[in-house]
Amino acid sequence: MGAHEQNFAHPLPTLAGTAATPAQRLGEQDRTRLSAAKRTVDQNYYELDEYIDGDLATNPIFLCHQANRQEEAFEVLRLLHNYLSSLYSFNETVRVLFNRQTTSEYTLSQGDFTPASGGTSQSYYGRKLGFLRGLRTDFQHGGFSCLSFEKAGELGEFGGYHIVFDEPAFLQESGLDEPSRFLRHSNGQEQRHPLCYLGQFQQETLQAFYDDTVAWFEQD
């Protein structure tokens, strides 16, 4: 890992802190591996988006029968966990391919992907990733202890709910080491509705990062 204060033209060198270029283009097998990792993230996003009645990026509300609220709420959390896990795996795929395609003096670790885990704050992708990495880490330690379901309205036997982020619970009950580091590059308004944050990340930040990553790997 190089000097984190630098910012390069592509996101991967920015994360690694080096102006490295790939020694060669990706082979067919590695291109398939990268695109498959991205498709897995996309598929998990699609399944979560289908389960939520509102738009994930703007109004992620879900409707459920009041009698089945606990069961259906658990399903939302399961789908959220699937997405966050596949996002982590996607980043791991990018990391492995970067290290394979560059000389040994340049390495990228999982910690380099976000300032929350020691990476550079110069990477826009890394800054936006930090909050989602915190949610995934919280799930591993406490099962989404920081998330709750807030009723937005009801119609007969059905209720509409938002998933909301409980910052005090995250800071005090998650059991994470210095949990505030996952919140430094997003504000309370952004964090309050994690599914909305996720939707905007998927549609804007992740797609741009993926497109640029493919372009970096394919350069001569």
C-alpha positions as CSV (number, residue, x, y, z in Angstrom):
1,M,0.0,0.0,0.0
2,G,1.4,3.4,-1.0
3,A,0.9,7.0,0.2
4,H,-2.8,7.5,0.9
5,E,-2.7,11.2,0.4
6,Q,-2.6,10.8,-3.3
7,N,-5.6,10.6,-5.7
8,F,-5.2,9.0,-9.1
9,A,-7.3,9.0,-12.3
10,H,-8.7,5.5,-11.6
11,P,-10.3,4.3,-8.3
12,L,-8.1,1.2,-7.9
13,P,-4.8,3.1,-7.9
14,T,-6.4,5.6,-5.5
15,L,-7.3,2.7,-3.1
16,A,-3.9,1.2,-3.4
17,G,-2.1,4.6,-3.1
18,T,0.0,3.9,-6.2
19,A,0.0,4.8,-9.9
20,A,0.3,1.2,-10.8
21,T,-1.0,-0.1,-14.1
22,P,-1.9,-3.7,-14.9
23,A,1.0,-5.8,-16.3
24,Q,-1.4,-7.3,-18.8
25,R,-5.1,-7.5,-19.6
26,L,-7.4,-9.9,-17.8
27,G,-7.7,-13.3,-19.3
28,E,-11.1,-14.6,-20.2
29,Q,-11.5,-16.6,-17.0
30,D,-10.7,-13.6,-14.8
31,R,-13.0,-11.4,-16.8
32,T,-15.7,-13.9,-16.2
33,R,-14.8,-14.0,-12.5
34,L,-15.1,-10.3,-12.2
35,S,-18.4,-9.9,-14.0
36,A,-19.9,-12.9,-12.1
37,A,-19.0,-11.2,-8.8
38,K,-20.8,-8.0,-10.0
39,R,-23.8,-10.0,-11.3
40,T,-24.1,-11.7,-7.9
41,V,-24.3,-8.3,-6.2
42,D,-26.8,-7.1,-8.8
43,Q,-28.9,-10.2,-8.3
44,N,-29.0,-9.8,-4.5
45,Y,-29.9,-6.1,-5.0
46,Y,-32.7,-7.1,-7.3
47,E,-34.2,-9.6,-4.8
48,L,-34.1,-7.0,-2.1
49,D,-35.7,-4.4,-4.4
50,E,-38.4,-6.9,-5.4
51,Y,-39.3,-7.6,-1.8
52,I,-39.5,-3.9,-0.8
53,D,-42.7,-2.2,-2.1
54,G,-41.2,1.3,-2.4
55,D,-38.2,2.3,-4.4
56,L,-35.0,1.4,-2.6
57,A,-33.1,4.6,-3.5
58,T,-36.0,7.0,-2.6
59,N,-38.7,5.5,-0.5
60,P,-37.8,2.0,0.7
61,I,-41.0,1.0,2.5
62,F,-42.3,-2.5,2.7
63,L,-45.9,-3.7,3.4
64,C,-46.7,-6.7,5.4
65,H,-49.6,-8.4,7.2
66,Q,-49.5,-7.3,10.9
67,A,-49.6,-10.8,12.1
68,N,-46.6,-11.8,10.0
69,R,-44.5,-8.7,10.7
70,Q,-41.7,-10.5,12.6
71,E,-41.3,-13.2,9.9
72,E,-41.4,-10.7,7.0
73,A,-39.0,-8.3,8.8
74,F,-36.5,-11.1,9.2
75,E,-36.7,-11.8,5.5
76,V,-35.7,-8.2,4.8
77,L,-32.7,-8.5,7.0
78,R,-31.8,-11.8,5.4
79,L,-31.9,-10.2,1.9
80,L,-29.9,-7.2,3.2
81,H,-27.3,-9.5,4.6
82,N,-27.0,-11.4,1.3
83,Y,-26.4,-8.1,-0.5
84,L,-23.7,-6.9,1.9
85,S,-22.0,-10.3,1.8
86,S,-21.9,-10.3,-2.0
87,L,-20.6,-6.7,-2.0
88,Y,-17.7,-7.8,0.3
89,S,-17.0,-10.8,-2.0
90,F,-17.0,-8.5,-5.0
91,N,-14.4,-6.2,-3.4
92,E,-12.4,-9.3,-2.6
93,T,-12.5,-10.4,-6.2
94,V,-11.3,-7.0,-7.3
95,R,-8.5,-7.1,-4.7
96,V,-7.2,-10.5,-5.8
97,L,-7.3,-9.6,-9.5
98,F,-5.5,-6.3,-8.8
99,N,-2.7,-8.0,-6.9
100,R,-2.4,-10.6,-9.5
101,Q,-2.2,-8.1,-12.4
102,T,0.4,-5.8,-10.8
103,T,3.9,-6.3,-9.7
104,S,4.6,-7.6,-6.2
105,E,5.5,-4.2,-4.8
106,Y,1.9,-3.1,-5.2
107,T,-0.7,-4.8,-3.0
108,L,-4.3,-4.1,-2.1
109,S,-5.8,-5.4,1.1
110,Q,-9.5,-5.5,2.2
111,G,-8.7,-2.8,4.7
112,D,-7.6,-0.5,1.8
113,F,-11.2,-0.4,0.5
114,T,-12.5,2.0,3.0
115,P,-11.1,4.6,5.5
116,A,-13.2,2.9,8.2
117,S,-10.7,0.0,8.1
118,G,-7.5,2.0,7.5
119,G,-7.8,2.9,3.8
120,T,-7.5,6.2,2.1
121,S,-10.1,8.9,2.5
122,Q,-9.3,10.1,-1.0
123,S,-11.5,7.4,-2.5
124,Y,-15.1,8.3,-3.0
125,Y,-16.0,4.7,-3.4
126,G,-14.3,3.9,-0.1
127,R,-15.9,6.7,1.8
128,K,-19.4,5.6,0.6
129,L,-18.6,1.9,1.3
130,G,-17.7,2.6,5.0
131,F,-21.2,2.7,6.3
132,L,-22.2,-0.5,4.5
133,R,-19.1,-2.2,5.8
134,G,-20.2,-1.2,9.3
135,L,-23.6,-2.7,8.8
136,R,-22.1,-6.0,7.6
137,T,-19.6,-6.1,10.5
138,D,-22.4,-5.4,13.0
139,F,-24.4,-8.3,11.6
140,Q,-21.4,-10.6,12.1
141,H,-21.1,-9.5,15.7
142,G,-24.7,-8.7,16.8
143,G,-27.2,-9.6,14.1
144,F,-28.1,-6.1,12.9
145,S,-28.5,-4.8,16.5
146,C,-28.6,-1.3,15.2
147,L,-31.6,-1.7,12.9
148,S,-35.3,-1.3,13.8
149,F,-38.6,-1.2,12.0
150,E,-40.5,2.0,12.1
151,K,-44.2,2.0,11.2
152,A,-44.9,4.5,8.5
153,G,-48.7,3.8,8.2
154,E,-51.3,1.1,8.1
155,L,-54.3,0.0,6.0
156,G,-56.5,-2.5,7.6
157,E,-54.5,-5.6,8.6
158,F,-51.5,-4.3,6.7
159,G,-48.7,-2.0,7.9
160,G,-46.0,-0.1,6.1
161,Y,-42.5,0.0,7.6
162,H,-39.2,1.6,7.1
163,I,-35.9,0.1,8.4
164,V,-34.1,2.8,10.4
165,F,-30.6,3.0,11.7
166,D,-30.2,3.4,15.5
167,E,-26.9,5.2,15.9
168,P,-26.7,5.0,19.8
169,A,-27.3,1.2,19.6
170,F,-24.6,0.9,16.9
171,L,-22.1,2.8,19.0
172,Q,-23.0,1.3,22.4
173,E,-24.3,-2.2,21.7
174,S,-22.7,-3.5,18.5
175,G,-19.5,-4.7,20.3
176,L,-17.4,-3.4,17.4
177,D,-14.0,-2.0,17.9
178,E,-14.4,1.8,17.5
179,P,-17.7,1.7,15.7
180,S,-17.7,5.4,15.1
181,R,-15.1,4.9,12.3
182,F,-17.8,3.5,10.1
183,L,-19.9,6.6,10.4
184,R,-17.3,9.3,9.7
185,H,-17.9,9.7,6.0
186,S,-21.7,9.8,6.0
187,N,-24.1,11.9,8.0
188,G,-27.1,11.1,10.2
189,Q,-29.6,11.9,7.5
190,E,-28.0,9.5,5.1
191,Q,-27.6,6.8,7.7
192,R,-31.2,6.9,9.0
193,H,-32.6,4.9,6.2
194,P,-30.0,2.2,5.3
195,L,-31.9,0.8,2.4
196,C,-32.1,4.2,0.8
197,Y,-28.4,4.5,1.3
198,L,-27.8,1.1,-0.2
199,G,-30.1,1.8,-3.2
200,Q,-28.2,5.0,-4.1
201,F,-24.8,3.2,-3.6
202,Q,-25.8,0.4,-5.9
203,Q,-27.2,2.6,-8.7
204,E,-24.6,5.3,-8.6
205,T,-21.4,4.6,-6.7
206,L,-20.9,0.8,-7.3
207,Q,-21.8,0.9,-11.0
208,A,-19.4,3.8,-11.6
209,F,-16.6,1.9,-9.6
210,Y,-17.2,-1.3,-11.6
211,D,-17.2,0.4,-15.0
212,D,-13.9,2.2,-14.1
213,T,-12.4,-0.9,-12.7
214,V,-13.1,-2.9,-15.9
215,A,-11.6,0.0,-17.9
216,W,-8.4,0.0,-15.7
217,F,-8.0,-3.8,-16.1
218,E,-8.4,-3.5,-19.9
219,Q,-6.0,-0.6,-20.5
220,D,-2.9,-1.3,-22.7
